[in-house]
Amino acid sequence: MQKSQRTSSGTIGLFFDIKSFITFSNGQCIHAPKFVVKNARVIRKLHKRLSVSKSPKSIEKLERQIVHFMKHAKAKLADWHYKVAHRICRRFTVIHIPKTVPSSKFALDYDFGGFVRKLHAVSKKYDVSIVEVPDFTLVCSHCQTEYLDKIRPQDRTLSCSHCHVTFSRDLTMAQQIELAHNTLGTS
């Protein structure tokens, strides 16, 4: 199998989140696709109609519609995942990702685990190394003090209690994921 061409090289850290989907350690983002939210709304409406439906024929018809729509939505998301994975693998030789991905009920709509599997598959075509970084504690990007407060999913900007610098949670996490490989000495 012939390796695909890469347009640039380098190392990058990725952080996954529902709002930004992927934040790169260089500050760039790939935002979550809007069609996922739209698809979830349509599926909820179909389920609501199904729950109040009484006739067996309409129940059967709605069940078929739900299955058909879910297959379509899953295929569209998989296609989007592959396109993003190719775009990333064309640009970098080493990609650092967190070992665990978001797993809330909303995160399931974006299928982060599926994206990581596709990223691994695509990385082989480009001869890209994927390094999974184990969980670690978030530290301030300025003074390197551990951030000990509980971080809620909606907290995008954090403030260090030690040096009072405000920093982006997603960008700092992506940078730390990239640096953790060197710190931990993993290969």
C-alpha positions in Angstrom: 0.0 0.0 0.0 1.4 3.4 -1.0 1.6 6.1 1.7 -0.4 9.3 1.1 1.3 12.6 0.8 1.7 14.9 3.8 1.6 18.7 3.1 3.7 19.6 6.2 5.2 18.0 9.3 5.4 18.5 13.0 4.0 17.6 16.4 0.6 18.6 17.7 -1.6 18.0 20.7 -5.4 17.6 20.4 -8.0 18.2 23.0 -11.6 16.9 22.4 -14.6 18.9 23.6 -18.3 19.1 22.6 -18.2 22.8 21.8 -15.0 23.1 19.8 -14.8 19.3 18.9 -11.0 19.6 18.5 -8.6 22.2 19.9 -5.0 22.1 18.6 -2.1 22.9 20.8 -1.2 25.7 18.3 -4.5 27.4 19.1 -6.5 26.4 16.0 -9.9 24.7 16.4 -12.1 22.4 14.3 -15.6 23.2 15.5 -18.3 20.5 16.0 -20.5 20.0 13.0 -23.8 21.7 13.2 -25.6 18.9 11.5 -25.1 16.7 14.6 -27.3 19.0 16.7 -29.9 19.2 13.9 -30.0 15.4 13.5 -30.4 14.9 17.3 -33.4 17.3 17.2 -35.0 15.4 14.3 -34.5 12.0 16.1 -36.0 13.4 19.3 -39.1 14.6 17.4 -39.5 11.3 15.7 -39.3 9.5 19.1 -41.8 11.9 20.6 -44.2 11.1 17.7 -43.6 7.4 18.2 -44.4 7.6 22.0 -47.9 9.1 21.3 -48.7 7.0 18.3 -51.4 4.4 18.8 -51.9 2.5 15.6 -49.6 -0.4 14.8 -49.1 0.9 11.2 -48.0 4.3 12.3 -45.7 2.9 14.9 -44.1 0.6 12.4 -43.7 3.5 9.9 -42.1 5.8 12.5 -39.7 3.0 13.7 -38.6 2.6 10.0 -38.1 6.3 9.7 -36.1 6.5 12.9 -33.8 3.6 11.8 -33.4 5.1 8.3 -32.6 8.5 9.7 -30.1 7.2 12.3 -28.3 5.2 9.6 -28.1 8.3 7.5 -26.9 10.5 10.4 -24.3 7.9 11.4 -22.9 7.7 7.9 -22.7 11.5 7.5 -20.8 11.8 10.8 -18.4 9.0 9.8 -17.7 10.7 6.5 -17.1 14.0 8.4 -14.7 12.2 10.8 -12.7 10.7 8.0 -12.4 14.1 6.3 -11.1 15.7 9.5 -8.7 12.8 10.2 -7.2 13.1 6.7 -6.9 16.9 7.1 -5.0 16.4 10.4 -2.8 13.6 9.3 -1.7 15.5 6.2 -0.4 18.3 8.4 1.4 16.5 11.3 3.9 13.6 11.8 3.1 13.0 15.5 -0.3 13.6 17.0 -0.8 13.5 20.8 -4.3 12.7 22.0 -5.9 12.1 25.4 -6.3 8.4 26.4 -9.9 9.1 27.4 -12.4 11.1 25.4 -15.5 13.0 26.5 -18.4 10.6 27.4 -21.4 12.6 28.5 -24.8 12.0 26.8 -24.1 14.9 24.4 -20.6 13.6 23.6 -22.2 10.4 22.3 -23.8 12.4 19.5 -20.4 13.4 18.3 -18.9 9.9 18.7 -15.4 11.0 19.9 -14.4 7.3 20.3 -15.3 6.7 16.6 -13.3 9.7 15.6 -10.2 8.4 17.5 -10.6 5.0 15.8 -10.8 6.7 12.4 -7.8 8.9 13.2 -5.8 5.8 14.0 -6.8 4.1 10.8 -6.0 7.2 8.6 -2.7 7.8 10.4 -1.4 4.5 9.0 -2.0 5.8 5.5 0.2 8.9 6.2 2.7 7.1 8.4 1.7 9.4 11.3 2.4 8.4 15.0 -0.6 8.7 17.3 0.5 9.0 21.0 -2.2 8.5 23.6 -1.5 10.5 26.7 -2.9 9.2 30.0 -5.0 11.4 32.2 -3.1 14.2 34.1 -3.9 17.2 36.2 -4.4 20.6 34.5 -1.8 23.1 35.3 -1.7 26.9 34.8 -0.1 27.8 31.5 1.7 30.7 33.1 3.1 29.5 36.6 2.7 25.7 36.2 0.6 25.5 39.4 -1.8 22.6 39.5 -5.4 23.7 38.9 -7.1 21.9 41.8 -10.6 23.4 41.5 -13.3 21.1 40.0 -13.7 22.0 36.3 -17.2 21.9 35.0 -17.8 21.3 31.2 -19.1 24.8 30.7 -15.9 26.4 32.2 -14.0 27.4 29.0 -11.8 30.1 30.6 -10.1 29.4 34.0 -8.3 31.6 36.4 -5.2 30.5 38.4 -5.6 31.0 42.1 -1.8 31.4 42.5 -0.8 33.9 39.8 -4.4 35.1 38.8 -3.7 34.7 35.1 -6.8 33.7 33.0 -6.3 31.0 30.5 -8.3 28.9 27.9 -9.0 25.4 29.3 -9.1 23.8 25.8 -5.9 25.4 24.5 -4.0 24.7 27.7 -5.2 21.1 27.7 -4.1 20.6 24.1 -0.7 22.1 24.9 -0.3 19.9 27.9 -1.3 16.8 26.0 1.4 17.6 23.4 4.0 18.2 26.2 3.0 15.3 28.4 4.6 12.8 26.0 8.0 14.3 26.5 7.4 14.8 30.3 6.2 11.2 30.8 8.8 9.7 28.6 6.3 7.5 26.8 6.9 6.3 23.3 
